Amino acid sequence: MKCQFGKSEMNYNMVVVISVVICAIISLFISYYLVLFVLGENSSFFKIAQLIIAIVSMTTFYAPIKYLLIKYMNIKEEEREKND
């Protein structure tokens, strides 16, 4: 069933996109400032360490943020299973 105009619920795909964007922003700031604090911006390993920390933080924060958004947006279980 397609979403009706004016429906108050958000579909599962939109929640996934929002959670990925939130995780990317959080990971950007965490990786930049953590590597800047540890290595310094003049280090040759700055971008490599920043990439590794960004990947680790993305995989760490994605599931909890998605879970909170699903609970907050009141997505139904049937809709989530249908879209998987």
For each residue, the residues with C-beta under 8 A, 3 or more apart:
1:
2:
3: 7 9 11
4: 7
5:
6:
7: 3 4
8:
9: 3 73 74 75 76 79
10: 14 15 73 75
11: 3 14 15 75 79 83
12: 15 16 70 75 79 80 83 84
13: 16 17 83
14: 10 11 17 18
15: 10 11 12 18 19 66 69 70 73 75
16: 12 13 19 20 66
17: 13 14 20 21
18: 14 15 21 22 69
19: 15 16 22 23 62 65 66 69
20: 16 17 23 24 62
21: 17 18 24 25
22: 18 19 25 26 65
23: 19 20 26 27 57 58 61 62 65
24: 20 21 27 28 58
25: 21 22 28 29
26: 22 23 29 30 57 61
27: 23 24 30 31 53 54 55 57 58 61
28: 24 25 31 32 54
29: 25 26 32 33
30: 26 27 33 34 53 54 57
31: 27 28 34 35 50 51 53 54 57
32: 28 29 35 36 50
33: 29 30 36 37
34: 30 31 37 38 53
35: 31 32 38 39 46 49 50 53
36: 32 33 39 40 41 46
37: 33 34
38: 34 35 49
39: 35 36 43 45 46 49
40: 36 43 46
41: 36 46
42: 46
43: 39 40 46 49
44:
45: 39 48 49
46: 35 36 39 40 41 42 43 49 50
47: 50 51
48: 45 51 52
49: 35 38 39 43 45 46 52 53
50: 31 32 35 46 47 53 54
51: 31 47 48 54 55
52: 48 49 55 56
53: 27 30 31 34 35 49 50 56 57
54: 27 28 30 31 50 51 57 58
55: 27 51 52 58 59
56: 52 53 59 60
57: 23 26 27 30 31 53 54 60 61
58: 23 24 27 54 55 61 62
59: 55 56 62
60: 56 57
61: 23 26 27 57 58 64 65
62: 19 20 23 58 59 65 66
63: 66 67
64: 61 67 68
65: 19 22 23 61 62 68 69
66: 15 16 19 62 63 69 70
67: 63 64 70 71
68: 64 65 71 72
69: 15 18 19 65 66 72 73
70: 12 15 66 67 73 75 80
71: 67 68 74
72: 68 69
73: 9 10 15 69 70
74: 9 71
75: 9 10 11 12 15 70 79 80
76: 9 79 80
77: 80 81
78: 81 82
79: 9 11 12 75 76 82 83
80: 12 70 75 76 77 83 84
81: 77 78 84
82: 78 79
83: 11 12 13 79 80
84: 12 80 81
